[in-house]
Amino acid sequence: DTAVSQTPKYLVTQMGNDKSIKCEQNLGHDTMYWYKQDSKKFLKIMFSYNNKELIINETVPNRFSPKSPDKAHLNLHINSLELGDSAVYFCASSRYSGEQYFGPGTRLTVT
Amino acid sequence: QKEVEQDPGPLSVPEGAIVSLNCTYSNSAFQYFMWYRQYSRKGPELLMYTYSSGNKEDGRFTAQVDKSSKYISLFIRDSQPSDSATYLCAMGEKEGNNRKLIWGLGTSLAVNP
């Protein structure tokens, strides 16, 4: 059974479009995260939710809006996509101890 | 100076070699340390988690933390071609509400048969 799942796995879209990525975890964790991994492989935290409350909000363009309908789900909506948004987006989850478990990633390509 | 420094490599070793991967950090408030393995086009996978100075062993993997030197290491014994991946270190200040991890850049490892 997949612990942290993301959809879609691949997303190819044109500049200016709006798209969403969905994440679900079945680990019973109370905290979820969105990361961006660029072509240089650096993992950059974007957002984190704890029990549906936003607790980490890094310097991210406000075109990116996370939404957590419940503890097991965290979605990422991106408005007016730009070429620089092309990257792999990872969802992760953790419990109190801090160990984070990652999903398989969503590879976003903006043309 | 970055909070976490990790040599990106690439590191190339023959099968069976002992591999040593390292990270240094500057924030003495870091209390817990992790190593992740990331295969190409996959998500990072947690390998080791340590909360204190000393060694922790799991099969062929040993994680070592030296808080006095602000230095952590991951050793891989009897390395296998299947160990070829990028290894990322990550660390955090405290468990609980502040769960932001600070990541190294990752070291790319190739184990040659």
Interface residues (C-beta under 8 A of the other chain):
Chain A: V4 T31 K40 K41 F42 L43 I45 S48 N50 I55 I56 F90 S94 Y96 S97 G98 E99 Q100 Y101 F102 G103 P104 G105 R107
Chain B: Y32 M34 Y36 Q38 R41 K42 G43 P44 E45 L46 Y49 T86 L88 A90 G92 E95 G96 N97 R99 K100 L101 W103 L105 G106
